[in-house]
Amino acid sequence: MVSPSISGITSLGKQKVQLQVGPRFNLIAPEGAKANFGIRAQINFVFPK
């Protein structure tokens, strides 16, 4: 599975967050279980020391 993505850090109010989004697709998979395309999105809360 390959998931290239783009991410960035921003603020939601005073809370810093990292946002990530990108396509997801299989290079090698059994024919019956192969998904053609998907999208992956992720949010990480950043708590600096």
N, C-alpha and C positions, 0 to 999 in steps of 0.2 A: 504494500500500500504506500502511496506517495501523497504527501500533504504539504505542498509548498504554501507558505503563508506570509502575510504582511501584518506587522504589529506596530503599535505606538503607545506611548504613555500620555495620559491626560488627567485632568481633575474633574471629579463629580462633587461639587461643593468643595470641602476641604480634603476629601479622600482621594488619593492618587490611585488610578487604575490603569492596567495595561489591557488594551483591546487587541484581539487577534482574529483574523478571518482569512479563509483561503479555500481553494478547491481540494477535493479528495478523490482519488481514483486508484483502482487496482492495476498493477502492471501484469501480474501473474496470479490467476485464481482458477479453481475448477469452473468449468462452463456453467454448471447449474447454480453456483453460488456467486457468480461474478456480478457486482454492481457496476454500472457504467460510470456514474458520477455522483458526487455528494458535495456538501459544503460543511466546513467545520468552522465554528465560532467559539471563542473562549474569552472570558473576563477573569483577570487576576487582580485582587486587591493588593496594593503595595503598602507595606508598613515599614518605612525607613527607621533606622535606629537613631 
